[in-house]
């Protein structure tokens, strides 16, 4: 009976908790269960979920990318500077940060796949390097419309109104960033579940040597996973700049831990027991619902991390207990 209860909690615990939390806040807070508030919750998690998708892809190939938060910070300030400092067209504003994210992912893969540096150490090093680069590039300043430089001059440009629609605009009451997120989640899920290359990623992460012997180019697969992680982090940085309307220093600092929490909560969704993008999305929703509800209940903001940590510990405890039990 105990084992059956644990299996049930492993498969459906996250879904039940989300439903329970929504029901609790819906009863306690009259404005919680409204279309506008629910779409606001999804809008609030869009950035961290894009970052979490990148973390998910790196975990699938048995890696880990600690540099995603720093990548968000760099691409946020670069995105803003391209408009405010250099008055570049929208295409350049979008493409350049994506290229930066891809290059960062490629550098991570070079250290990990080619030089065989452990992923945690390699991405920790790049995290510090990228953090220093983005602060040096921005000279320690937040980049905003017509900002004043130390020499007294002012920047000629401002954020493109069309660009701001990515993070602030809505379509039929739904934030555009949420629509983009849903497209990304569905697209990545289809790729991982129904394509040969997605299955090769799981095989590579499960047993690299067996994957290599079966003809899979494991180095290429792992390289592409890290490149994709960098690109998704860059997308998060672009949307962050659009949402706040500026390029903020250290914008991505809190996003690393939040994205990791979402990914590991997602391990237990429907009993997957492995990184999966649907679980990652549901993990982000759970954290977003909790933070939104606690905020509406006027719970002090500095207690939110305690709740996030508690949810993560509970999810990990159930997940790895069941997985370890099944292996014995």
Beta strands, then each sheet from edge to edge (+ up, - down):
strand 1: 170-171
strand 2: 174-175
sheet 1: 1+ 2-
end
